[in-house]
Amino acid sequence: MEKYYKRRFAPLALPAVILFVMVILLPFVIGIVYSFTSWRGTYFAGGTLFESFVGFENYIKAFKTKKFMDALVYTVKFTLIAVVIINLVSLCMSLLATYIHKGASAYRTIYFLPNLLGGLALGYIWQFIFQIVFSKLLFGPEGVISIPALTNMTQDNTKALFALAILFTWQQAGYMILIYINGLNNIPKDLTEAASIDGANVFQRFFNITVPMLMPSFTIVFFLTLSRCFMLLDQNIALTDGDFGTRMLAMQILRTTRDSSPPNYGLAQAQAVIFFVLIAAVTIVQVSITSKKEVEL
């Protein structure tokens, strides 16, 4: 069978390569080219592709656009908050699921279910929770207990950061739990048993054995959460629609053509390229840092 795959590797891989080139690579390259032009979606302002070449004008304009810079700052703030919350919640829940034996499969399934819901559906579900359940039934002036900080969370720039973080944690934590559980199951029990015999308490065993051994899982989870936080779109649209200064980068790129007249697709494409470079740079740095701290068994 191995010889068969070696002989047939090229014809077997060719359909996947063609699909990758046509669907991902070619549109990506075309998008980069269009980012240097005055592309208007259906035509090039100024004539042909070469006549509409504007150089780095779209990129300079992107960094001078207040909405784009505000969206960039807001996205960075959200990412810092969400990455910390998602990792803490998923790690704690994975430790709980590991120590629980009865009904462990049911717990893992329940944790994972929100990950199956679409971003728009999640956004509208949590919009109802924040606007009706939180603001009126539970924490409003006439609710069970008055907590103003937990009311109207989708109508305030700062509160919306935490509202989005709660929503995204509820969606992503279940998937990250599975990664952490797999990492926890790969830690040799002999190490923790030996440390326990030597007098190490729970916290010492966790920070000196569990955390170093979990670094491969940390690398994967941090990579996924960082990239997905930066790319958040559907949830942002459904929960706040970018109102009250809550527009994130993905929505900013989407709405750029609507904000400009005529629609400036060249500017939007330049923002998309900046978006890609930012995500690539952040994830590469993160993976390189965390991978260096991985411990080999």
C-alpha positions as CSV (number, residue, x, y, z in Angstrom):
1,M,0.0,0.0,0.0
2,E,2.9,2.4,0.8
3,K,4.5,1.7,-2.6
4,Y,1.1,2.4,-4.2
5,Y,0.7,5.8,-2.6
6,K,4.3,6.7,-3.5
7,R,3.7,5.9,-7.2
8,R,0.2,7.5,-7.2
9,F,1.1,10.5,-5.1
10,A,1.0,13.1,-7.9
11,P,-2.4,12.1,-9.4
12,L,-3.9,11.7,-6.0
13,A,-2.7,15.0,-4.8
14,L,-3.4,16.9,-8.0
15,P,-7.2,17.6,-7.4
16,A,-6.4,19.0,-3.9
17,V,-3.6,21.2,-5.3
18,I,-5.8,22.5,-8.1
19,L,-8.6,23.3,-5.7
20,F,-6.2,25.1,-3.3
21,V,-4.7,27.2,-6.1
22,M,-8.1,28.1,-7.6
23,V,-10.0,28.8,-4.4
24,I,-7.3,30.2,-2.1
25,L,-4.0,31.0,-3.7
26,L,-5.2,32.7,-6.9
27,P,-7.9,34.9,-5.2
28,F,-5.3,35.8,-2.6
29,V,-2.7,37.0,-5.2
30,I,-5.4,38.8,-7.2
31,G,-6.6,40.6,-4.0
32,I,-3.0,41.8,-3.3
33,V,-2.8,43.2,-6.8
34,Y,-6.2,44.9,-6.5
35,S,-5.1,46.5,-3.2
36,F,-2.7,48.7,-5.2
37,T,-5.4,49.9,-7.6
38,S,-8.5,52.1,-7.5
39,W,-10.7,49.0,-7.9
40,R,-14.4,49.8,-7.6
41,G,-15.8,46.3,-7.6
42,T,-17.0,46.1,-11.2
43,Y,-14.5,48.5,-12.8
44,F,-11.2,50.2,-12.3
45,A,-11.3,54.0,-11.8
46,G,-9.1,55.5,-14.5
47,G,-9.4,52.8,-17.1
48,T,-7.5,49.5,-17.1
49,L,-5.8,47.6,-14.3
50,F,-2.5,49.3,-15.1
51,E,-4.0,52.8,-15.5
52,S,-5.7,52.5,-12.1
53,F,-2.5,51.7,-10.2
54,V,-2.2,53.9,-7.1
55,G,0.8,52.3,-5.3
56,F,0.6,52.4,-1.5
57,E,-2.1,55.1,-1.5
58,N,-4.8,52.6,-0.2
59,Y,-2.5,51.4,2.6
60,I,-1.7,54.9,3.7
61,K,-5.3,55.9,3.5
62,A,-6.2,52.8,5.6
63,F,-3.9,53.9,8.5
64,K,-5.3,57.4,8.2
65,T,-8.9,56.3,8.4
66,K,-10.2,56.7,12.0
67,K,-12.7,53.9,11.7
68,F,-10.0,51.4,10.7
69,M,-7.7,52.5,13.5
70,D,-10.5,52.4,16.0
71,A,-11.5,48.9,14.8
72,L,-7.8,47.8,15.1
73,V,-7.5,49.0,18.7
74,Y,-10.9,47.5,19.6
75,T,-9.9,44.2,18.1
76,V,-6.6,44.1,20.0
77,K,-8.5,44.9,23.3
78,F,-11.0,42.2,22.7
79,T,-8.3,39.6,21.7
80,L,-6.4,40.3,24.9
81,I,-9.5,39.8,27.1
82,A,-11.0,36.9,25.2
83,V,-7.7,34.9,24.9
84,V,-7.2,35.0,28.7
85,I,-10.8,34.2,29.5
86,I,-11.1,31.3,27.0
87,N,-7.9,29.7,28.1
88,L,-8.7,30.0,31.8
89,V,-12.2,28.7,31.5
90,S,-11.3,25.8,29.1
91,L,-8.3,24.8,31.2
92,C,-10.4,24.8,34.4
93,M,-13.2,22.8,32.8
94,S,-10.8,20.3,31.2
95,L,-9.2,19.7,34.7
96,L,-12.7,19.2,36.1
97,A,-13.7,16.8,33.2
98,T,-10.5,14.8,33.7
99,Y,-11.1,14.3,37.4
100,I,-14.8,13.4,37.0
101,H,-15.3,9.8,35.9
102,K,-19.1,9.4,36.0
103,G,-20.8,11.1,33.1
104,A,-17.5,12.5,31.7
105,S,-18.6,11.9,28.1
106,A,-21.8,13.7,28.7
107,Y,-20.0,16.7,30.2
108,R,-17.6,16.9,27.2
109,T,-20.5,16.7,24.8
110,I,-22.4,19.5,26.6
111,Y,-19.3,21.7,26.6
112,F,-18.8,21.1,22.9
113,L,-22.4,21.8,21.7
114,P,-22.1,25.6,21.5
115,N,-19.2,25.2,19.1
116,L,-21.6,23.7,16.6
117,L,-23.8,26.8,16.5
118,G,-23.2,29.5,13.8
119,G,-21.9,32.9,14.8
120,L,-25.0,34.7,13.8
121,A,-27.3,32.4,15.8
122,L,-25.0,32.8,18.8
123,G,-25.0,36.5,18.4
124,Y,-28.8,36.8,18.4
125,I,-29.1,34.3,21.3
126,W,-26.8,36.3,23.5
127,Q,-28.3,39.6,22.3
128,F,-31.6,38.4,23.9
129,I,-29.8,37.3,27.0
130,F,-28.0,40.6,27.5
131,Q,-30.9,42.9,26.6
132,I,-33.8,41.0,28.1
133,V,-32.5,38.5,30.7
134,F,-29.6,40.5,32.1
135,S,-31.0,44.1,31.7
136,K,-34.6,43.5,32.7
137,L,-35.1,40.2,34.5
138,L,-32.0,39.8,36.5
139,F,-29.8,42.8,37.0
140,G,-32.0,45.8,36.0
141,P,-33.7,48.3,38.3
142,E,-36.7,45.9,38.6
143,G,-34.7,42.7,38.4
144,V,-33.7,40.1,41.0
145,I,-30.6,42.1,42.0
146,S,-29.6,45.5,40.7
147,I,-26.2,45.4,39.1
148,P,-25.9,48.3,36.6
149,A,-22.6,47.0,35.2
150,L,-24.4,44.0,33.8
151,T,-27.2,45.9,32.1
152,N,-27.3,47.2,28.5
153,M,-24.0,45.5,27.8
154,T,-24.5,45.7,24.0
155,Q,-25.0,49.4,24.1
156,D,-21.7,50.5,25.7
157,N,-18.2,50.4,24.1
158,T,-16.5,48.9,27.1
159,K,-19.3,46.6,28.3
160,A,-19.6,45.2,24.7
161,L,-16.0,44.0,24.9
162,F,-16.9,41.7,27.8
163,A,-20.2,40.8,26.2
164,L,-18.4,39.6,23.1
165,A,-15.8,37.8,25.2
166,I,-18.5,36.0,27.2
167,L,-20.2,35.0,23.9
168,F,-17.0,33.8,22.3
169,T,-15.9,31.9,25.4
170,W,-19.2,30.1,25.5
171,Q,-18.7,29.1,21.8
172,Q,-15.0,28.2,21.8
173,A,-14.3,26.8,25.2
174,G,-15.8,23.4,24.4
175,Y,-13.5,22.9,21.5
176,M,-10.4,24.0,23.5
177,I,-11.4,21.7,26.4
178,L,-11.0,18.7,24.1
179,I,-7.4,19.8,23.2
180,Y,-6.5,20.3,26.9
181,I,-8.1,17.0,27.9
182,N,-6.0,15.2,25.3
183,G,-2.9,17.0,26.6
184,L,-3.8,16.1,30.2
185,N,-4.3,12.4,29.3
186,N,-0.8,12.3,27.8
187,I,0.9,13.4,31.0
188,P,2.4,10.3,32.6
189,K,0.7,9.5,35.9
190,D,4.0,8.3,37.3
191,L,5.3,11.9,37.4
192,T,2.4,13.2,39.5
193,E,2.4,10.1,41.7
194,A,6.1,10.4,42.4
195,A,5.8,14.2,43.1
196,S,2.9,13.4,45.5
197,I,5.0,10.8,47.3
198,D,7.8,13.4,47.6
199,G,5.4,15.8,49.4
200,A,4.4,18.1,46.5
201,N,1.0,19.7,47.0
202,V,-1.7,20.2,44.3
203,F,-0.4,23.6,43.3
204,Q,3.2,22.5,43.1
205,R,2.3,19.5,41.0
206,F,0.2,21.7,38.7
207,F,2.7,24.4,38.1
208,N,5.8,22.2,38.0
209,I,4.5,19.2,36.1
210,T,1.1,19.8,34.5
211,V,1.8,23.2,33.0
212,P,5.2,22.3,31.4
213,M,3.7,19.1,30.0
214,L,0.7,21.0,28.7
215,M,2.8,23.4,26.6
216,P,2.0,21.7,23.3
217,S,-1.7,22.1,24.1
218,F,-1.1,25.7,25.1
219,T,0.6,26.3,21.7
220,I,-2.4,25.0,19.8
221,V,-5.0,26.7,21.9
222,F,-3.3,30.0,21.9
223,F,-2.9,29.8,18.1
224,L,-6.5,29.0,17.6
225,T,-7.9,31.6,20.0
226,L,-5.6,34.4,18.8
227,S,-6.4,33.8,15.1
228,R,-10.2,33.4,15.7
229,C,-10.4,36.4,17.9
230,F,-8.9,38.6,15.3
231,M,-11.2,37.1,12.6
232,L,-14.4,37.6,14.6
233,L,-17.2,38.8,12.3
234,D,-20.6,37.1,12.5
235,Q,-20.9,37.4,16.3
236,N,-19.9,41.1,16.1
237,I,-22.6,41.8,13.5
238,A,-25.3,39.9,15.3
239,L,-24.6,41.2,18.8
240,T,-23.8,44.9,18.3
241,D,-23.7,45.5,14.5
242,G,-20.7,47.7,15.2
243,D,-22.8,50.3,17.0
244,F,-21.4,52.4,19.9
245,G,-17.8,52.0,18.5
246,T,-17.8,48.2,18.7
247,R,-16.8,47.6,15.1
248,M,-14.0,45.1,14.8
249,L,-11.5,44.6,12.0
250,A,-13.4,42.0,10.0
251,M,-16.5,44.1,10.1
252,Q,-14.6,47.2,9.2
253,I,-13.3,45.6,6.1
254,L,-16.8,44.4,5.2
255,R,-18.4,47.8,5.8
256,T,-15.6,49.9,4.0
257,T,-17.4,49.6,0.7
258,R,-20.6,50.8,2.2
259,D,-18.9,53.7,3.9
260,S,-17.3,55.0,0.7
261,S,-19.0,56.4,-2.4
262,P,-18.4,55.0,-4.9
263,P,-17.5,51.8,-3.1
264,N,-13.8,51.7,-2.7
265,Y,-13.0,48.0,-3.0
266,G,-9.3,48.8,-3.4
267,L,-9.2,50.3,0.0
268,A,-11.1,47.4,1.5
269,Q,-8.7,45.0,-0.1
270,A,-5.7,46.9,1.3
271,Q,-7.3,46.7,4.8
272,A,-7.7,42.9,4.2
273,V,-4.0,42.5,3.3
274,I,-3.0,44.5,6.5
275,F,-5.4,42.2,8.4
276,F,-3.7,39.1,7.0
277,V,-0.2,40.4,7.8
278,L,-1.3,41.3,11.3
279,I,-2.8,37.9,12.0
280,A,0.2,36.0,10.5
281,A,2.7,38.1,12.4
282,V,0.9,37.6,15.8
283,T,0.4,33.9,15.4
284,I,3.9,33.2,14.2
285,V,5.4,35.1,17.1
286,Q,3.1,33.3,19.5
287,V,3.8,29.8,18.1
288,S,7.5,30.4,18.2
289,I,7.5,31.6,21.8
290,T,5.2,28.8,23.2
291,S,6.8,26.0,21.1
292,K,10.3,26.8,22.6
293,K,8.8,26.1,26.1
294,E,7.5,22.7,25.2
295,V,8.9,19.8,27.2
296,E,9.6,16.5,25.5
297,L,8.7,13.3,27.3
